[in-house]
Each structure stands twice: as C-alpha cells, then as structure tokens.
Amino acid sequence: MPTFIIERDIPGAHKLTAENLCEISAKSNEVVSGLDVPYKWITSYVAGDKIYCVHEAPSADDIRRHAELGDFPANKITEVSAIIGPETAASAP
C-alpha cells in the first residue's frame, strides 16, 4: 500500500497541549475506523506551525477524505517513493 507524507499547516501547532494532541489523535482514529478502505496512520511529527503525518492509504484521495472527515488541513500530500536510513549505505553495490 502506498505511503504518504501529509503536511498540515496549523499555526501554533508547537503550542498544542498533551490534551489537544490526545483529542486530535482520537478524532483521527475515529475517522480511520470509519473509512471503507485499508488505511493506517503510522506516526506524526509536530514541528513549528506544522504537523507532518505519515499514513498508508490506497490513494491521495483517501488521504484527502480522512482530512475532510476529521476537519484536519492537508496542505500538501506527497507519495513516498523510497525510504532510506543509515543502513542504506551498507547495501551500496
């Protein structure tokens, strides 16, 4: 299943409280459980005035639908084409 990075512009995101983040997470989980497609929220990162989310879904349209139903912004949706990390250097030809 494709993996997507979702960039969400949320002014003051870095000031969200643990309670706020819990509420956002609960809403996202609720929306995911109601979707009629395979969908997995992997993780999210709060950084400055943005939240960057990593989700697996059949398409970018499904990501948009999740955002609309959850009342979350989805300012930029990008499909991941490759994953690399420190171990990637060890597999060089």
One Martini backbone bead per residue (centre of mass of N, CA, C, O) as a GRO file, in nm:
protein
   93
    1MET     BB    1   0.099   0.034   0.021
    2PRO     BB    2   0.095   0.350   0.014
    3THR     BB    3   0.297   0.625   0.113
    4PHE     BB    4   0.242   0.929   0.309
    5ILE     BB    5   0.295   1.277   0.323
    6ILE     BB    6   0.157   1.515   0.556
    7GLU     BB    7   0.095   1.861   0.538
    8ARG     BB    8   0.013   2.069   0.824
    9ASP     BB    9  -0.127   2.378   0.874
   10ILE     BB   10  -0.071   2.492   1.226
   11PRO     BB   11  -0.097   2.739   1.407
   12GLY     BB   12   0.071   2.658   1.701
   13ALA     BB   13   0.141   2.353   1.723
   14HIS     BB   14   0.378   2.369   1.941
   15LYS     BB   15   0.135   2.452   2.168
   16LEU     BB   16   0.015   2.196   2.201
   17THR     BB   17  -0.132   1.991   2.405
   18ALA     BB   18  -0.178   1.685   2.524
   19GLU     BB   19  -0.485   1.710   2.501
   20ASN     BB   20  -0.500   1.803   2.210
   21LEU     BB   21  -0.349   1.555   2.088
   22CYS     BB   22  -0.553   1.348   2.191
   23GLU     BB   23  -0.798   1.457   2.033
   24ILE     BB   24  -0.679   1.434   1.751
   25SER     BB   25  -0.621   1.130   1.764
   26ALA     BB   26  -0.909   1.035   1.817
   27LYS     BB   27  -1.029   1.148   1.558
   28SER     BB   28  -0.853   0.996   1.360
   29ASN     BB   29  -0.930   0.710   1.454
   30GLU     BB   30  -1.230   0.739   1.393
   31VAL     BB   31  -1.202   0.787   1.090
   32VAL     BB   32  -1.043   0.535   1.014
   33SER     BB   33  -1.268   0.329   1.117
   34GLY     BB   34  -1.483   0.457   0.888
   35LEU     BB   35  -1.339   0.362   0.660
   36ASP     BB   36  -1.359   0.170   0.335
   37VAL     BB   37  -1.041   0.146   0.368
   38PRO     BB   38  -0.729   0.094   0.377
   39TYR     BB   39  -0.579   0.235   0.683
   40LYS     BB   40  -0.268   0.398   0.809
   41TRP     BB   41  -0.138   0.533   1.093
   42ILE     BB   42   0.187   0.586   1.188
   43THR     BB   43   0.277   0.907   1.217
   44SER     BB   44   0.371   1.217   1.396
   45TYR     BB   45   0.493   1.563   1.357
   46VAL     BB   46   0.581   1.834   1.559
   47ALA     BB   47   0.663   2.152   1.380
   48GLY     BB   48   0.588   2.426   1.471
   49ASP     BB   49   0.329   2.508   1.222
   50LYS     BB   50   0.337   2.183   1.200
   51ILE     BB   51   0.213   1.868   1.067
   52TYR     BB   52   0.362   1.548   1.017
   53CYS     BB   53   0.239   1.276   0.825
   54VAL     BB   54   0.214   0.912   0.830
   55HIS     BB   55   0.054   0.728   0.568
   56GLU     BB   56  -0.157   0.458   0.468
   57ALA     BB   57  -0.291   0.437   0.130
   58PRO     BB   58  -0.433   0.399  -0.176
   59SER     BB   59  -0.472   0.729  -0.180
   60ALA     BB   60  -0.491   1.069  -0.186
   61ASP     BB   61  -0.800   1.076  -0.165
   62ASP     BB   62  -0.807   0.931   0.112
   63ILE     BB   63  -0.656   1.148   0.261
   64ARG     BB   64  -0.859   1.375   0.207
   65ARG     BB   65  -1.098   1.238   0.342
   66HIS     BB   66  -0.980   1.225   0.624
   67ALA     BB   67  -0.947   1.532   0.654
   68GLU     BB   68  -1.241   1.613   0.614
   69LEU     BB   69  -1.372   1.432   0.840
   70GLY     BB   70  -1.159   1.561   1.066
   71ASP     BB   71  -1.085   1.861   1.017
   72PHE     BB   72  -0.814   1.861   0.849
   73PRO     BB   73  -0.541   1.960   0.721
   74ALA     BB   74  -0.403   1.920   0.364
   75ASN     BB   75  -0.165   2.092   0.203
   76LYS     BB   76   0.029   1.830   0.162
   77ILE     BB   77   0.068   1.549  -0.069
   78THR     BB   78   0.312   1.278  -0.054
   79GLU     BB   79   0.460   1.029  -0.214
   80VAL     BB   80   0.654   0.769  -0.138
   81SER     BB   81   0.950   0.634  -0.313
   82ALA     BB   82   1.151   0.614  -0.057
   83ILE     BB   83   1.365   0.449   0.187
   84ILE     BB   84   1.605   0.580   0.418
   85GLY     BB   85   1.923   0.508   0.589
   86PRO     BB   86   2.206   0.410   0.734
   87GLU     BB   87   2.175   0.114   0.606
   88THR     BB   88   2.187   0.187   0.301
   89ALA     BB   89   2.503   0.200   0.271
   90ALA     BB   90   2.544  -0.120   0.298
   91SER     BB   91   2.386  -0.171  -0.001
   92ALA     BB   92   2.598  -0.095  -0.182
   93PRO     BB   93   2.750  -0.197  -0.489
   0.00000   0.00000   0.00000
